[in-house]
Structures are given as structure tokens and as C-alpha cells.
Amino acid sequence: MHRVKTLPSYLMSRYKGWKETTFVENRDWFQRLAQEGQHPRAMAIACCDSRVAVTSVFGQQIGEIFVHRNIANLVPPYTPDGEHHGTAAAVEFAVKVLKVEHILVLGHSNCGGVRGCIEMCSGTAPELEQKESFIGRWLDVLRVGYERIGDIEDPALRQTALEKEGIQVSLENLLSYPFVAEAVDRDELSLHGLWAELADGDLEVFDGTVRRFVKS
């Protein structure tokens, strides 16, 4: 543990600023959360990308959205094999314990994970094909989406298309979890797909009846 360093000074400085302003202004809310626990109505599965501000987009306070982040906002298919599954564990906790009413899969433009999948599947990133590549094996979840849009030649259009396909793949995979499908069938849970354009702040919502994204 001697390799673990202290917090960088710029982060400590920002923490102190937050503690003296935001925390003080919302002290009662933070104390209520600490005493009563969390009761979020929604879960958001978003990308790790630091440019994606999940709670800010919806104007939520701390404690109102249960957020899980991973590379390219992917949900793998239901695989009860006894291994480590972080995203599946988060979904299980959200549905079974927190009993959220909504699950949002939030993708975004210029996603590096999606770009990596395109490079891997097109043969230009052989390092991602290696068994030892955690990123590559994770992006295998998105291969089925790439197969659907692989014939798009324009790089920018293909990137955007796969970002949106990835959201649909994740929604499809969510329904492979028995406890998710059962909650949806009981009208206790609804699933939603969203794609955010980082440059202009636009948000597109997936319409399952026509299977396409519509600007909100």
C-alpha cells in the first residue's frame, strides 16, 4: 500500500470549496440522505466518459438517480455463471433492492469505447482482440451492434449509428434478465434509451414502436 499516494492538491482544494459552499447550503438534504438512505426513482447506465454529466442533464439532486457507469454504457446479456459481473450486480440491486421505476441507458456522441469497437471489429486494433484485453472483451458485447451497421462506409455516420445501436443492444440485453423482464411485465419498471450530442446538448430518445431515435 506504500504506492498509494495522498489526494492531489487540486482535488483537495475543490473538495474544500464544495464543503464550504454546496454542502453547507444543502446540509439538511445530505443529513436526510444519510439517515433515511437512498430512494432513487430511476437508474442511469451511462458511459465512463468524463464529459457525460448524468445528473446535471436531468437537473437531479444527489440521491435521486442511481448511476452506474462503464465503457460505452453497455449492458451484457444475462450470464449467471458465478463470475464477477459489475453491471449485472448494479442492475440487480437497482431493481430488486431499490425498486427503481425506470432504467435509462444513456449513450453519447464521440464515444471512445464505440470507436474502439469499430476499430476492433474492422481489424485495425488487433491489440483489442487479445484475450488479455479487458477493454476488448468488454466491447465484445457490442459486436452484434457492429454487425448491424458494419456496411456504413462514412466513418462519422458509422460512429453515430453504432453509438445508437449500442443503446438498443443494452436495452435488449436488459430484458434477458428475468427480474427485469418480470418487473417490466408487471408495469413496475420501464426501460428508456437516450443518446446525447455532447457539442450542442441535444438529447434523442429511443422510440421502441418505430425503433429509431427522436429528438426531444
C-alpha positions in Angstrom: 0.0 0.0 0.0 3.0 2.3 0.1 2.4 3.0 -3.6 -0.9 4.7 -2.8 -0.4 8.4 -2.7 -2.3 11.2 -1.0 -5.0 13.1 -2.8 -3.7 15.6 -5.4 -3.8 19.2 -4.1 -6.2 20.5 -6.8 -8.8 17.8 -5.8 -8.4 18.6 -2.1 -8.8 22.3 -2.9 -12.0 21.6 -4.8 -13.3 19.4 -2.1 -12.9 22.1 0.5 -14.6 24.6 -1.8 -17.6 22.2 -2.2 -17.7 21.5 1.6 -17.8 25.2 2.3 -20.5 26.1 -0.3 -22.7 23.3 -1.8 -22.6 21.1 1.3 -23.3 23.9 3.7 -26.2 25.2 1.5 -27.7 21.7 1.4 -26.7 20.3 4.8 -30.3 19.3 5.7 -30.6 17.3 2.5 -27.3 15.5 3.0 -28.2 14.6 6.6 -31.6 13.3 5.5 -29.9 11.1 2.9 -27.5 9.8 5.5 -30.3 9.0 7.9 -33.0 7.7 5.7 -30.9 6.1 2.9 -31.4 6.4 -0.8 -34.7 6.1 -2.6 -34.0 7.0 -6.3 -36.8 6.6 -8.7 -34.5 5.9 -11.7 -31.3 4.1 -12.6 -29.0 5.5 -15.3 -26.5 3.3 -17.1 -24.0 5.7 -18.6 -20.6 5.8 -20.1 -17.5 6.4 -18.0 -16.7 9.3 -20.3 -16.0 12.4 -18.1 -17.9 14.6 -20.5 -21.2 12.9 -19.7 -22.9 14.7 -16.8 -25.7 12.3 -16.0 -27.3 14.1 -13.0 -26.8 17.6 -14.5 -28.6 16.7 -17.7 -31.8 15.9 -15.8 -31.3 18.6 -13.1 -31.3 16.0 -10.3 -30.1 16.4 -6.8 -27.8 13.9 -5.1 -29.7 10.8 -4.2 -32.3 11.0 -7.0 -30.6 8.8 -9.7 -28.8 5.6 -9.1 -25.9 5.8 -11.5 -23.8 3.0 -13.0 -21.0 3.8 -15.4 -19.0 1.6 -17.7 -17.2 1.7 -21.0 -19.7 2.6 -23.8 -22.7 2.3 -21.4 -23.1 -1.4 -22.2 -25.3 -4.0 -20.5 -24.1 -7.5 -21.2 -26.6 -10.4 -21.6 -27.8 -12.3 -18.5 -25.0 -14.7 -17.7 -25.5 -16.4 -14.2 -22.1 -18.2 -14.3 -20.9 -17.3 -10.8 -18.2 -14.9 -12.1 -17.7 -11.2 -11.4 -20.4 -9.0 -13.1 -20.4 -5.4 -12.0 -23.1 -4.1 -14.3 -25.4 -7.1 -13.7 -24.9 -6.6 -9.9 -25.8 -2.9 -10.2 -28.9 -3.7 -12.2 -29.9 -6.4 -9.8 -29.5 -4.0 -6.8 -31.5 -1.2 -8.6 -34.4 -3.5 -9.5 -34.6 -5.9 -6.5 -33.5 -3.7 -3.7 -34.0 -0.1 -4.6 -37.0 -1.0 -6.8 -36.4 1.8 -9.3 -39.2 2.7 -11.6 -37.1 3.5 -14.6 -33.8 2.4 -16.2 -32.2 4.8 -18.6 -29.4 3.7 -20.9 -27.6 6.9 -21.8 -25.2 6.9 -24.8 -23.4 9.9 -26.3 -21.6 11.3 -29.3 -17.9 10.8 -30.0 -17.8 7.7 -27.7 -14.2 6.4 -27.4 -15.5 2.9 -26.4 -17.7 2.7 -29.5 -14.8 3.9 -31.7 -12.7 1.1 -30.1 -15.3 -1.5 -31.1 -15.3 -0.2 -34.7 -11.5 -0.5 -34.8 -11.5 -3.9 -33.3 -14.2 -5.3 -35.5 -12.8 -3.8 -38.6 -9.3 -5.3 -37.9 -7.4 -2.1 -37.2 -6.9 -2.7 -33.5 -5.6 -6.2 -33.1 -4.5 -5.5 -29.5 -8.1 -5.4 -28.6 -8.6 -8.9 -29.9 -6.1 -10.3 -27.4 -7.6 -12.4 -24.6 -5.8 -10.3 -22.1 -7.5 -7.1 -23.2 -10.2 -6.2 -20.7 -11.5 -3.4 -23.0 -11.7 -5.8 -26.0 -13.6 -8.5 -24.1 -16.0 -5.9 -22.7 -16.6 -4.5 -26.2 -17.5 -8.0 -27.4 -20.9 -7.1 -26.1 -21.2 -4.6 -28.9 -20.1 -6.8 -31.7 -23.8 -7.7 -32.6 -24.4 -4.0 -33.0 -21.4 -3.6 -35.3 -22.7 -6.4 -37.5 -25.9 -4.4 -38.0 -24.2 -1.2 -39.1 -20.9 -2.5 -40.5 -21.8 -1.7 -44.1 -22.0 2.0 -43.4 -18.9 3.5 -45.1 -18.9 7.1 -43.9 -16.8 7.0 -40.6 -18.8 9.7 -38.8 -22.2 8.1 -39.7 -21.0 4.7 -38.7 -19.8 6.0 -35.4 -23.1 7.6 -34.6 -25.0 4.6 -35.8 -23.1 2.2 -33.5 -23.5 4.5 -30.6 -27.2 4.2 -31.0 -27.1 0.5 -31.8 -25.2 0.0 -28.6 -28.1 1.6 -26.6 -30.5 -0.8 -28.3 -28.3 -3.8 -27.6 -28.2 -2.8 -24.0 -32.0 -2.5 -23.8 -32.4 -5.9 -25.5 -29.9 -7.4 -23.0 -31.7 -5.8 -20.0 -34.8 -7.8 -20.9 -32.7 -11.0 -20.8 -32.5 -10.6 -17.0 -35.6 -12.4 -15.6 -36.1 -10.0 -12.8 -36.0 -7.0 -15.2 -38.4 -8.7 -17.6 -40.8 -9.6 -14.8 -40.8 -6.1 -13.4 -41.5 -4.7 -16.9 -44.3 -7.1 -17.5 -45.9 -6.0 -14.2 -45.6 -2.4 -15.2 -43.4 -1.7 -12.2 -40.4 -0.8 -14.4 -39.9 1.0 -17.7 -36.8 1.0 -19.9 -35.6 4.0 -21.8 -32.8 4.6 -24.4 -31.2 8.1 -24.8 -28.4 9.5 -26.9 -26.8 12.8 -26.1 -24.9 15.1 -28.5 -22.1 16.5 -26.5 -21.4 19.5 -28.7 -24.9 21.1 -28.7 -26.6 19.4 -25.7 -29.3 17.8 -27.8 -30.9 14.7 -26.4 -32.5 12.0 -28.6 -34.9 9.4 -27.1 -35.4 5.9 -28.5 -38.9 5.2 -29.7 -39.4 1.5 -29.4 -42.5 1.5 -31.6 -40.7 2.7 -34.6 -37.2 1.6 -33.4 -35.5 4.9 -34.0 -34.2 7.9 -32.0 -36.3 11.0 -31.9 -35.1 14.5 -30.8 -36.6 15.5 -27.5 
